[in-house]
Amino acid sequence: MRRARFPTDLTGKSVLDIGTCNGGLAFEAERRGAARVVAVDIYPTDHFGFDRLAEHFGSNAQFVRASAYELPTIFEEPFDVVAFFGVLYHLRHPLLGLDAVRRVSSGEVFIETAVADGPPGTAKFFRRREYGDDSSNWFVPTADTLLDWCASSGFDAEITDTWGERAALHCRVTDGPPEYETLSYEVAIDVTVDLTPIPERRH
Ligand SMILES: C[S@@+](CC[C@H](N)C(=O)[O-])C[C@H]1O[C@@H](n2cnc3c(N)ncnc32)[C@H](O)[C@@H]1O
């Protein structure tokens, strides 16, 4: 959170934590004064221990089991602050994911993700478990490609820190429609994903 320059004071803000896992960021956002915290993950609350930690902290954070792609179909009101940490490289459709994040954001978006070396404008695709020996990793862009993806999806993005193969970004939602909508045939897509059942991951 520090590397992404996540706000230390969230008083009165609505916060969405996408890919919340055990809820660490969501609970910290509450501690920092957020008025409303919604935590989203594709796995249920007992999978990573969100349920037990929520009880431990006496949290009022709302948990929604959903995929990042579905967010625009779930939330009518956009969030002031959105966290998208450690999720982008797990998406088979990263731009669709960023487009969905944009549609539920009205202010600032903080991203933490993997970046790769390579020629400008490229991203690496991992068909199986070539990246981190983890079959749930799909695309890892170069840092400049990541900034271009964010700009295309309608964010003014800045890399706030890099370390190893990771980068943290601070993004502001641009005025008007996202850039891609002004350039191509593509329009925002409402995606409904059937999430049941999620099998145990195969390694
Ligand atoms: C590497 S963990 C990151 C957890 C936490 N955000 C962090 O930074 O420590 C990835 C999380 O994203 C969730 N996830 C993966 N694909 C997702 C998707 N399509 N939509 C929402 N969450 C997803 C996983 O279940 C997991 O909890």
The ligand as a MOL file (V3000), in Angstrom:
LIG
                    3D

  0  0  0     0  0            999 V3000
M  V30 BEGIN CTAB
M  V30 COUNTS 27 29 0 0 0
M  V30 BEGIN ATOM
M  V30 1 C -2.2010 -12.8480 -5.5510 0
M  V30 2 S -3.7090 -12.7080 -4.6800 0 CHG=1
M  V30 3 C -3.6650 -10.9940 -4.1960 0
M  V30 4 C -4.3940 -10.7660 -2.9210 0
M  V30 5 C -4.3440 -9.3560 -2.3680 0
M  V30 6 N -5.0910 -8.4370 -3.2060 0
M  V30 7 C -2.9170 -8.9110 -2.1940 0
M  V30 8 O -2.4480 -8.0720 -2.9520 0
M  V30 9 O -2.2490 -9.4120 -1.2920 0 CHG=-1
M  V30 10 C -4.9300 -12.7140 -5.9800 0
M  V30 11 C -6.3580 -12.6540 -5.4750 0
M  V30 12 O -7.1890 -12.2900 -6.5660 0
M  V30 13 C -8.2980 -13.1740 -6.6200 0
M  V30 14 N -8.7390 -13.2330 -8.0020 0
M  V30 15 C -8.2080 -13.9420 -9.0230 0
M  V30 16 N -8.8830 -13.7380 -10.1600 0
M  V30 17 C -9.8740 -12.8590 -9.8450 0
M  V30 18 C -10.9120 -12.2630 -10.5950 0
M  V30 19 N -11.1090 -12.5480 -11.8790 0
M  V30 20 N -11.7420 -11.4050 -9.9610 0
M  V30 21 C -11.5830 -11.1320 -8.6370 0
M  V30 22 N -10.6200 -11.6670 -7.8860 0
M  V30 23 C -9.7750 -12.5290 -8.4860 0
M  V30 24 C -7.7620 -14.4820 -6.0590 0
M  V30 25 O -8.7800 -15.3260 -5.6120 0
M  V30 26 C -6.8660 -13.9790 -4.9450 0
M  V30 27 O -7.5620 -13.7700 -3.7480 0
M  V30 END ATOM
M  V30 BEGIN BOND
M  V30 1 1 1 2
M  V30 2 1 2 3
M  V30 3 1 2 10
M  V30 4 1 3 4
M  V30 5 1 4 5
M  V30 6 1 5 6
M  V30 7 1 5 7
M  V30 8 2 7 8
M  V30 9 1 7 9
M  V30 10 1 10 11
M  V30 11 1 11 12
M  V30 12 1 11 26
M  V30 13 1 12 13
M  V30 14 1 13 14
M  V30 15 1 13 24
M  V30 16 1 14 15
M  V30 17 1 14 23
M  V30 18 2 15 16
M  V30 19 1 16 17
M  V30 20 1 17 18
M  V30 21 2 17 23
M  V30 22 1 18 19
M  V30 23 2 18 20
M  V30 24 1 20 21
M  V30 25 2 21 22
M  V30 26 1 22 23
M  V30 27 1 24 25
M  V30 28 1 24 26
M  V30 29 1 26 27
M  V30 END BOND
M  V30 END CTAB
M  END
